[in-house]
Amino acid sequence: MVGKQKVFNFFKEDGEHVMETQFIQLTNGKMAYFDQGNGTPIVLLHGFCGSNRYWEKVIPSLTEKYRVIAPDLPGHGDTTIFKENDTIEVFADVIKEFLDELNVDKVTMFGHSLGGYITLAFAEKYSERLSGFSLVHSTAYPDSDDAKKGREANVTKVQELGISALIDGLVPKLFSPENVEENAEYVDTTRQIGYSTSPQGAMSTLIAMKNRPDRNYILEETTLPVLLIAGEKDRIIPKENTFSVTKSNIKQVVIKDSGHMSMYESFNELISEIDKFLIEV
């Protein structure tokens, strides 16, 4: 069942661009998403404690050429917490069911950070549903031992102090230090989006990220077109962790001066790279 409720006003240089949030009932919960534009369908998956609003500077331009589908991931934004939402594979299964309900057979998928982990799991389980895929400030590597301890510490932080404490510690690290002041508006937007994340959703997702396996073999074995995008000044996932596999079907791009949030920090460059990739897919 599909419904419509919220309206967000995104802005382009030439004026207002209105996008409506729709809702669809899946087996274990209700998913919120944007779906606009015509042409080849592309899916944009946001990062941890984000929402589809992470793509608000990117979506308007892409809808001029493509059908853009941008869901809120389970436990994030306006999407409900799905049962047993504690593995990356479950996220991939939810996206597959979501696309089935929309009657969308094949897409090109772009995953930011957490969204990239889900994209790789989707490519592992449902490669026949992909025309190509992209990791945006993400990696095929699993968490290191120290990173796993950090995930566990953040679960405890949310349990004891709430979601705001997690977000206040996370958001400043997402942007390049040189960009924080210049992008103060987007830093605040990112923080506000984070505050809206369900505490249980955040904790379940932290466990899912902690336990995800090494999926470099997906990059090594796939024959699909792949786009790897890294931020030159990303403090969360350095470019060497994004560029873990080099092959003829894998394009590697560095967004200059960007941290982990090129969709805000350098959105014109990100749009350009996405567009060039889609022309080739």
C-alpha positions in Angstrom: 0.0 0.0 0.0 1.4 3.4 -1.0 0.5 6.6 0.7 1.7 10.3 0.6 2.1 12.6 3.5 5.1 15.0 3.9 6.3 17.6 1.5 9.8 19.0 1.5 11.0 22.0 -0.4 14.4 21.5 -2.0 16.0 24.4 -3.8 17.8 24.7 -7.1 19.5 27.9 -8.3 16.5 28.6 -10.6 13.9 28.3 -7.9 11.9 25.9 -5.7 11.8 22.2 -6.2 9.1 20.3 -4.3 9.4 16.7 -3.4 6.7 14.6 -1.7 7.5 11.9 0.8 5.6 8.7 0.1 5.1 5.7 2.3 4.8 2.1 1.4 3.9 -0.8 3.7 6.3 -3.7 3.6 6.1 -7.1 5.4 7.7 -5.8 8.7 7.3 -2.1 8.6 6.5 1.1 6.8 9.1 2.7 4.5 9.3 6.4 3.7 10.8 7.4 0.4 11.1 9.9 -2.4 10.3 8.8 -6.0 10.5 11.4 -8.7 11.6 11.8 -12.3 11.5 9.7 -15.4 13.9 7.5 -17.2 16.4 5.0 -15.9 15.8 4.3 -12.2 18.5 5.0 -9.7 18.5 4.3 -6.0 20.2 6.6 -3.4 20.9 5.0 0.0 21.9 7.4 2.8 24.4 6.9 5.6 24.2 6.1 9.3 21.8 8.3 11.3 20.9 10.1 8.1 17.8 10.1 5.9 17.0 10.6 2.3 17.3 14.3 2.9 21.1 13.7 2.8 20.5 13.9 -1.0 18.5 17.1 -1.1 21.1 19.0 -3.0 21.6 16.1 -5.5 18.1 14.9 -6.2 16.7 17.9 -8.2 19.4 17.8 -10.9 19.3 14.0 -11.2 15.5 14.0 -11.7 15.9 15.9 -14.9 17.3 12.7 -16.5 16.5 9.8 -14.3 13.9 8.3 -12.0 15.4 8.9 -8.5 14.3 6.7 -5.7 15.6 7.6 -2.2 14.3 5.7 0.8 14.8 6.3 4.5 16.5 3.2 5.7 14.9 1.1 8.5 15.1 2.9 11.8 16.1 6.1 10.2 14.1 9.2 9.2 10.4 8.4 8.8 10.8 4.7 8.2 9.8 2.4 11.0 12.2 0.0 12.8 12.0 -3.4 11.1 12.1 -6.6 13.0 15.6 -8.2 13.6 17.2 -5.2 11.9 20.7 -6.0 13.1 22.5 -7.3 10.0 23.4 -5.5 6.8 21.9 -8.4 4.9 18.5 -7.6 6.4 18.8 -4.0 5.1 19.5 -5.4 1.6 16.5 -7.7 1.9 14.3 -4.8 2.8 15.5 -2.8 -0.2 14.8 -5.7 -2.5 11.3 -6.1 -1.1 10.8 -2.3 -1.5 11.9 -2.4 -5.2 9.6 -5.4 -5.7 6.6 -3.4 -4.3 7.5 -0.5 -6.6 7.7 -3.0 -9.6 11.2 -1.8 -10.3 13.2 -4.6 -11.8 16.7 -3.2 -12.3 18.5 -0.1 -10.9 21.8 1.6 -10.5 22.4 1.9 -6.8 24.5 4.6 -5.0 25.3 4.0 -1.3 26.7 6.6 1.0 28.7 5.1 3.9 26.2 2.7 5.6 24.3 2.8 2.3 27.5 1.5 0.6 27.6 -1.5 3.0 24.0 -2.2 2.1 24.8 -1.8 -1.6 27.5 -4.4 -1.4 25.3 -6.8 0.4 22.6 -6.2 -2.2 25.2 -6.8 -5.0 26.1 -10.1 -3.3 22.5 -11.3 -3.0 20.7 -9.7 -5.9 23.3 -8.8 -8.5 20.7 -9.5 -11.3 18.8 -6.5 -10.1 21.7 -4.1 -10.7 22.9 -2.3 -13.8 25.8 -0.9 -11.8 26.6 0.4 -8.3 28.6 3.0 -6.5 30.1 3.3 -3.0 30.1 7.0 -1.9 32.5 7.5 1.0 32.2 3.9 1.9 34.3 0.7 1.9 34.2 -3.0 1.3 36.5 -3.6 4.3 35.0 -4.9 7.6 35.4 -3.0 10.8 38.8 -3.2 12.5 38.9 -4.5 16.1 39.2 -0.9 17.3 36.2 0.2 15.2 34.1 -2.7 16.6 34.9 -1.5 20.1 33.8 2.0 19.0 30.5 0.6 17.7 29.9 -1.1 21.1 30.8 2.1 23.0 28.3 4.0 20.9 25.6 1.5 21.6 26.3 2.1 25.3 26.3 5.9 24.7 22.8 5.8 23.1 21.5 3.5 25.9 22.8 5.8 28.7 22.7 9.3 27.2 20.4 9.1 24.2 20.7 9.7 20.5 21.7 13.4 20.8 24.9 12.5 22.5 25.9 10.2 19.7 25.0 12.7 17.0 26.8 15.6 18.7 30.0 13.5 18.8 29.6 12.2 15.2 28.5 15.1 13.0 31.6 17.4 13.3 33.8 14.6 12.1 31.7 14.1 8.9 32.8 17.4 7.4 36.3 18.4 6.4 37.7 20.7 9.1 38.2 23.4 6.5 34.5 23.2 5.5 32.7 23.2 8.8 32.3 27.0 9.1 31.5 27.4 5.4 28.9 24.6 5.6 27.5 25.6 8.9 23.9 25.3 7.5 24.5 21.8 6.3 26.3 20.8 9.5 23.2 21.9 11.4 20.9 20.1 8.9 22.9 16.9 9.3 22.7 17.2 13.1 18.9 17.7 13.0 18.4 14.7 10.7 20.5 12.7 13.1 18.4 13.7 16.1 15.4 12.3 14.4 16.9 8.8 14.2 15.2 6.2 16.4 17.6 5.2 19.3 16.7 1.6 18.8 17.3 1.9 15.1 20.7 3.5 15.7 21.7 0.8 18.1 20.6 -2.0 15.8 22.4 -0.4 12.9 25.6 -0.1 14.9 25.5 -3.8 15.6 24.9 -4.5 11.9 27.9 -2.4 10.9 30.1 -3.9 13.5 29.3 -7.5 12.3 29.5 -6.9 8.6 32.0 -9.2 6.7 34.8 -8.2 4.3 33.1 -7.8 0.9 36.1 -6.9 -1.2 35.5 -10.2 -3.1 32.3 -8.6 -4.4 34.4 -5.8 -6.0 36.9 -8.4 -7.2 34.4 -10.7 -8.8 31.7 -8.3 -10.2 31.5 -7.6 -13.9 29.1 -4.7 -13.3 30.2 -1.1 -13.7 31.3 0.3 -10.4 32.0 3.8 -9.2 34.1 4.4 -6.0 33.9 7.9 -4.7 36.1 9.2 -1.9 36.6 12.5 -0.2 40.1 13.9 -0.2 39.7 15.0 3.4 37.3 12.3 4.7 38.0 11.6 8.4 35.6 8.7 8.6 36.7 6.5 5.6 40.0 7.5 4.0 40.3 7.1 0.2 42.7 4.1 0.5 39.9 2.2 2.2 37.4 3.1 -0.5 39.8 2.3 -3.3 40.4 -1.3 -2.2 40.2 -3.0 -5.6 41.4 -1.8 -8.9 39.9 -3.2 -12.1 38.9 -2.0 -15.6 35.2 -1.9 -14.7 35.8 0.1 -11.5 36.2 3.8 -11.7 37.8 5.7 -8.8 37.1 9.3 -8.1 38.4 11.7 -5.4 36.2 14.7 -4.6 38.7 17.4 -3.8 38.5 19.2 -0.4 35.5 17.1 0.6 35.1 15.2 3.8 32.5 12.5 4.3 29.6 14.5 3.1 30.2 15.5 -0.6 26.5 15.6 -1.1 26.6 18.8 0.9 30.3 19.9 0.8 30.8 19.5 -3.0 27.4 18.6 -4.4 28.0 19.9 -7.9 31.1 17.7 -8.3 29.2 14.7 -6.9 26.3 15.3 -9.3 28.8 15.5 -12.2 30.5 12.3 -11.3 27.2 10.4 -10.9 26.0 11.7 -14.2 29.1 10.7 -16.0 28.9 7.2 -14.5 25.3 6.8 -15.4 25.9 7.8 -19.0 28.4 4.9 -19.2 26.2 2.3 -17.4 
